[in-house]
Amino acid sequence: MLEIRDLHAYYGKSHILQGVDLDVGAGEVVSLLGRNGVGRSTLVKAVMGEVPPRGAIRFKGHWIAGLPNHRIARLGLGYVPEHRDVFPYLTVRQNLQLGVKNPRRPGKWRLEQMLDMFPNLARRADSPAGVLSGGEKQMLTICRTLMGDPDLMMIDEPTEGLAPLIVRQVGDLIAEIARAGVAILLVEQKLSIALDISHRVYVMGHGRIVFEGTPAELRANDGVRREWLEV
């Protein structure tokens, strides 16, 4: 579904991505792991067109490198940024409605379904999104992306800064989305979440992929974990 080959990206003169190859199949959950600053968020931004990519990116048979991000989104690629961007003065309900790509042809994810799945959002459906907690904002950004009926979601650091109970709820949400058939590329630091829900994992270091394998293979590889993941 998503194929990335020899992807490079720069911030000014800084060479951040240095020839990355990565694949996500239909219905697959793939986690991209690594320490802060190695280029994981840059990769999803490059795929989404927020950072100029150099290399080949194909999604559902379409070459998307260099396309405007609204065209990429309309192909069925959803993106949940790490900063939990919500429209603070719009209500929770209005934020969710903004995720719909075509109001005349709604997808399989409906507003009332989102509110049924998340009672906290339902209780605050008519409150400004700016008053939500960090965990509630994360749920809202994920649900708003789902409202666009994506075939693949790229989710960047969804559990960063959240309390342990909320971390587990976010992990459960991502697993539920995957069970519904949506492919997921998850950028995450918490191994306990990533390894529990992923089919495959990549580890990035210094702008390159340094490991690819199953969660079981990563658990068994002490050397990779020590060199590229553990603090």
C-alpha positions in Angstrom: 0.0 0.0 0.0 2.8 2.5 1.0 6.2 2.0 -0.6 9.1 4.3 0.2 12.4 3.9 -1.6 15.7 5.8 -1.2 13.9 8.7 0.6 16.0 11.7 1.5 14.9 15.0 3.2 16.7 18.1 4.4 16.2 21.0 6.8 18.3 23.7 5.2 21.7 22.1 4.8 21.0 19.4 7.4 20.6 16.0 5.7 17.9 14.3 7.9 16.7 11.3 6.0 19.5 9.5 4.2 18.1 6.9 1.9 15.2 5.3 3.8 13.3 2.3 2.4 10.0 1.3 4.2 6.8 -0.5 3.3 3.3 -0.7 4.9 0.9 -3.3 3.5 -2.9 -3.2 3.4 -4.3 -3.7 6.9 -0.8 -3.8 8.4 0.4 -2.1 11.6 4.0 -1.0 11.3 5.9 0.9 14.0 8.8 3.2 13.3 11.0 3.3 16.4 14.1 5.3 17.4 15.4 7.9 19.7 14.4 11.6 19.4 16.0 13.4 16.6 16.8 10.5 14.3 14.3 11.5 11.6 11.1 9.6 12.3 8.8 12.6 12.3 10.6 14.0 9.3 9.8 10.8 7.4 6.0 11.0 7.9 6.1 14.7 7.1 8.0 14.0 3.9 5.4 11.4 2.9 2.6 13.8 3.6 4.3 16.6 1.7 5.1 18.9 4.7 8.8 18.5 4.1 10.1 18.3 0.5 11.0 14.7 -0.3 13.7 13.4 -2.5 13.1 9.8 -3.5 10.2 7.6 -4.5 7.0 7.4 -2.5 4.1 5.3 -3.9 0.7 5.0 -2.2 -2.0 2.7 -3.6 -0.2 2.7 -6.9 0.1 6.5 -7.1 3.4 8.3 -7.1 2.9 11.0 -4.4 6.3 12.5 -3.8 6.0 16.3 -4.4 2.1 16.3 -4.5 0.3 18.9 -2.4 -0.8 17.4 0.9 -4.5 17.9 0.3 -4.2 15.7 -2.8 -2.3 13.1 -0.9 -5.0 13.1 1.8 -7.8 12.7 -0.8 -6.1 9.5 -2.0 -6.8 8.0 1.4 -3.7 8.8 3.5 -4.5 10.2 6.9 -2.0 12.0 9.1 -2.1 12.6 12.9 0.7 15.1 13.8 2.5 14.9 17.1 1.3 18.3 18.4 -2.4 17.3 18.7 -3.5 20.2 16.7 -7.2 21.0 17.3 -9.2 24.1 16.5 -9.5 25.3 20.1 -12.5 27.7 19.6 -14.6 25.1 17.7 -16.5 22.5 19.6 -15.5 18.8 19.7 -18.4 18.0 17.3 -17.3 20.7 14.9 -13.7 19.5 15.0 -14.8 16.0 14.0 -17.0 17.3 11.2 -14.0 19.1 9.7 -12.4 15.7 9.1 -15.0 14.6 6.6 -13.6 14.8 3.1 -16.9 14.9 1.3 -20.1 15.7 3.3 -22.2 14.4 0.4 -20.5 11.0 0.5 -19.7 10.2 4.2 -17.4 7.3 4.8 -17.8 4.3 7.2 -16.7 6.4 10.2 -19.5 8.5 11.4 -19.6 11.3 14.0 -22.1 9.5 16.3 -19.9 6.4 16.1 -16.9 8.4 17.3 -18.9 9.8 20.2 -20.2 6.3 21.1 -16.7 4.9 21.1 -15.3 7.7 23.3 -17.6 8.8 26.2 -15.2 11.5 27.2 -15.6 13.2 23.8 -19.3 12.6 23.9 -19.7 14.4 27.2 -17.8 17.4 25.8 -19.2 17.2 22.3 -20.5 20.8 22.5 -17.5 22.2 24.4 -14.6 24.1 22.8 -11.8 21.7 21.9 -9.3 24.0 23.7 -10.6 22.9 27.1 -9.8 19.2 26.6 -7.0 17.5 28.4 -4.0 16.3 26.5 -5.3 12.8 26.2 -8.7 14.0 25.1 -7.1 16.1 22.4 -5.1 13.1 21.2 -8.3 11.1 20.9 -10.0 13.9 19.1 -7.2 14.3 16.5 -7.2 10.6 15.8 -11.0 10.5 15.5 -11.0 13.6 13.3 -8.5 11.8 10.9 -10.7 8.7 10.9 -13.7 10.8 9.8 -11.9 11.3 6.5 -12.2 7.5 6.0 -8.4 6.8 5.4 -7.0 3.5 4.1 -3.8 4.2 5.9 -3.1 6.5 8.9 0.3 7.8 9.9 0.2 8.6 13.7 3.1 10.5 15.1 4.0 10.1 18.8 0.4 9.6 20.1 1.4 8.8 23.7 4.0 11.5 24.3 3.5 13.2 27.6 0.3 11.2 28.5 -0.4 9.5 31.8 -0.1 5.7 31.8 -3.8 5.1 31.9 -4.3 7.3 28.9 -1.4 5.7 27.1 -3.2 2.4 27.3 -6.4 3.9 26.1 -4.6 5.4 23.0 -3.0 2.0 22.4 -6.4 0.3 22.5 -7.8 2.9 20.1 -5.0 2.3 17.6 -5.6 -1.5 17.9 -9.3 -1.0 17.3 -8.6 1.1 14.2 -6.3 -1.7 12.9 -9.0 -4.3 13.5 -11.3 -2.3 11.3 -8.9 -2.8 8.4 -7.1 0.6 8.4 -3.3 0.2 7.9 -1.2 2.2 10.3 2.3 3.6 10.3 3.0 4.4 14.0 5.8 6.6 15.1 6.3 5.8 18.8 8.9 5.7 21.5 7.1 3.4 24.0 8.1 -0.1 23.1 5.3 -1.6 25.2 2.7 -0.1 23.0 4.5 -0.5 19.6 5.5 -4.1 20.1 2.1 -5.1 21.4 0.1 -3.9 18.4 2.5 -4.1 15.4 3.0 -6.7 12.7 6.4 -5.4 11.9 8.8 -2.8 13.2 11.5 -0.6 11.8 14.2 1.1 13.9 15.8 4.3 12.7 19.2 5.7 13.6 21.0 8.7 12.1 18.4 9.1 9.4 18.6 5.5 8.2 16.8 2.2 8.9 19.0 0.1 11.0 16.6 -2.8 11.8 13.5 -4.3 10.2 11.7 -7.3 11.6 8.8 -8.6 13.7 8.2 -7.5 17.3 9.5 -10.9 18.5 12.7 -10.5 16.6 13.3 -7.0 18.1 12.6 -8.3 21.6 15.2 -11.0 21.0 17.8 -8.6 19.6 19.5 -7.0 22.7 22.2 -5.4 20.6 19.8 -3.3 18.5 17.8 -2.2 21.5 20.9 -1.2 23.5 22.5 0.7 20.6 19.5 2.4 19.0 16.6 2.5 21.5 17.6 2.4 25.1 18.6 5.6 26.9 
